[in-house]
Amino acid sequence: MKVRDLVKFYGTQSAAADAIKVSRAAVSLWKVVNKGAIPIDQQIAYELDTGGKLRADIPHSMRHGI
């Protein structure tokens, strides 16, 4: 999952940040510093928030009830 996926789903970086209660600055840092990559714990939060419409980058073999 990348920041561009969040923006496509939520509409804005601000809405994406609000969805899992992270700062808007955090989302901006993921975009700029992490080249769009999102930390795995936040990816899991987004997967849960979207009911699986956005999927965390976890290998299938490592998924246990997410």
ChimeraX commands (.cxc) that place a marker at each C-alpha (Angstrom):
marker #1 position 0.00,0.00,0.00 radius 0.5
marker #1 position 1.26,3.44,-0.93 radius 0.5
marker #1 position 0.13,6.98,-0.12 radius 0.5
marker #1 position -1.33,7.27,-3.63 radius 0.5
marker #1 position -3.68,4.37,-2.76 radius 0.5
marker #1 position -4.86,6.26,0.32 radius 0.5
marker #1 position -5.52,9.45,-1.63 radius 0.5
marker #1 position -7.42,7.53,-4.29 radius 0.5
marker #1 position -9.58,5.84,-1.64 radius 0.5
marker #1 position -10.08,8.69,0.85 radius 0.5
marker #1 position -9.89,11.61,-1.59 radius 0.5
marker #1 position -7.21,13.63,0.23 radius 0.5
marker #1 position -4.15,13.09,2.42 radius 0.5
marker #1 position -6.00,14.91,5.21 radius 0.5
marker #1 position -8.95,12.53,5.08 radius 0.5
marker #1 position -6.59,9.56,5.05 radius 0.5
marker #1 position -4.79,10.89,8.12 radius 0.5
marker #1 position -8.05,11.50,9.95 radius 0.5
marker #1 position -9.29,7.98,9.17 radius 0.5
marker #1 position -6.74,6.32,11.46 radius 0.5
marker #1 position -6.02,9.35,13.63 radius 0.5
marker #1 position -2.47,10.07,12.52 radius 0.5
marker #1 position -1.17,13.55,11.87 radius 0.5
marker #1 position -1.39,15.03,8.41 radius 0.5
marker #1 position 2.35,15.62,8.70 radius 0.5
marker #1 position 2.89,11.88,9.10 radius 0.5
marker #1 position 1.14,11.17,5.80 radius 0.5
marker #1 position 3.20,13.88,4.11 radius 0.5
marker #1 position 6.40,12.35,5.50 radius 0.5
marker #1 position 5.43,8.92,4.21 radius 0.5
marker #1 position 4.93,10.46,0.80 radius 0.5
marker #1 position 8.17,12.45,0.70 radius 0.5
marker #1 position 10.67,10.70,2.99 radius 0.5
marker #1 position 9.46,7.12,2.55 radius 0.5
marker #1 position 8.81,7.55,-1.19 radius 0.5
marker #1 position 5.13,6.75,-0.68 radius 0.5
marker #1 position 5.66,3.72,1.57 radius 0.5
marker #1 position 3.52,3.48,4.70 radius 0.5
marker #1 position 4.72,1.80,7.91 radius 0.5
marker #1 position 3.21,-1.67,8.29 radius 0.5
marker #1 position 1.30,-0.91,11.49 radius 0.5
marker #1 position -0.47,1.97,9.77 radius 0.5
marker #1 position -1.11,-0.18,6.69 radius 0.5
marker #1 position -2.87,-2.70,8.92 radius 0.5
marker #1 position -4.94,0.10,10.47 radius 0.5
marker #1 position -5.97,1.25,6.99 radius 0.5
marker #1 position -6.83,-2.30,5.95 radius 0.5
marker #1 position -9.07,-2.64,8.99 radius 0.5
marker #1 position -10.60,0.81,8.49 radius 0.5
marker #1 position -11.46,0.05,4.86 radius 0.5
marker #1 position -12.77,-3.45,5.54 radius 0.5
marker #1 position -10.00,-4.88,3.36 radius 0.5
marker #1 position -10.59,-2.63,0.36 radius 0.5
marker #1 position -7.00,-1.45,0.85 radius 0.5
marker #1 position -4.63,-4.30,1.66 radius 0.5
marker #1 position -1.49,-4.11,3.77 radius 0.5
marker #1 position 1.69,-5.32,2.08 radius 0.5
marker #1 position 1.91,-8.50,4.14 radius 0.5
marker #1 position 2.72,-11.80,2.43 radius 0.5
marker #1 position -0.33,-14.08,2.38 radius 0.5
marker #1 position 1.59,-16.74,4.30 radius 0.5
marker #1 position 2.04,-14.32,7.22 radius 0.5
marker #1 position -1.62,-13.27,7.51 radius 0.5
marker #1 position -3.33,-14.63,10.59 radius 0.5
marker #1 position -6.79,-13.17,10.93 radius 0.5
marker #1 position -6.18,-9.70,9.51 radius 0.5
marker link #1:1,2 radius 0.2
marker link #1:2,3 radius 0.2
marker link #1:3,4 radius 0.2
marker link #1:4,5 radius 0.2
marker link #1:5,6 radius 0.2
marker link #1:6,7 radius 0.2
marker link #1:7,8 radius 0.2
marker link #1:8,9 radius 0.2
marker link #1:9,10 radius 0.2
marker link #1:10,11 radius 0.2
marker link #1:11,12 radius 0.2
marker link #1:12,13 radius 0.2
marker link #1:13,14 radius 0.2
marker link #1:14,15 radius 0.2
marker link #1:15,16 radius 0.2
marker link #1:16,17 radius 0.2
marker link #1:17,18 radius 0.2
marker link #1:18,19 radius 0.2
marker link #1:19,20 radius 0.2
marker link #1:20,21 radius 0.2
marker link #1:21,22 radius 0.2
marker link #1:22,23 radius 0.2
marker link #1:23,24 radius 0.2
marker link #1:24,25 radius 0.2
marker link #1:25,26 radius 0.2
marker link #1:26,27 radius 0.2
marker link #1:27,28 radius 0.2
marker link #1:28,29 radius 0.2
marker link #1:29,30 radius 0.2
marker link #1:30,31 radius 0.2
marker link #1:31,32 radius 0.2
marker link #1:32,33 radius 0.2
marker link #1:33,34 radius 0.2
marker link #1:34,35 radius 0.2
marker link #1:35,36 radius 0.2
marker link #1:36,37 radius 0.2
marker link #1:37,38 radius 0.2
marker link #1:38,39 radius 0.2
marker link #1:39,40 radius 0.2
marker link #1:40,41 radius 0.2
marker link #1:41,42 radius 0.2
marker link #1:42,43 radius 0.2
marker link #1:43,44 radius 0.2
marker link #1:44,45 radius 0.2
marker link #1:45,46 radius 0.2
marker link #1:46,47 radius 0.2
marker link #1:47,48 radius 0.2
marker link #1:48,49 radius 0.2
marker link #1:49,50 radius 0.2
marker link #1:50,51 radius 0.2
marker link #1:51,52 radius 0.2
marker link #1:52,53 radius 0.2
marker link #1:53,54 radius 0.2
marker link #1:54,55 radius 0.2
marker link #1:55,56 radius 0.2
marker link #1:56,57 radius 0.2
marker link #1:57,58 radius 0.2
marker link #1:58,59 radius 0.2
marker link #1:59,60 radius 0.2
marker link #1:60,61 radius 0.2
marker link #1:61,62 radius 0.2
marker link #1:62,63 radius 0.2
marker link #1:63,64 radius 0.2
marker link #1:64,65 radius 0.2
marker link #1:65,66 radius 0.2
view
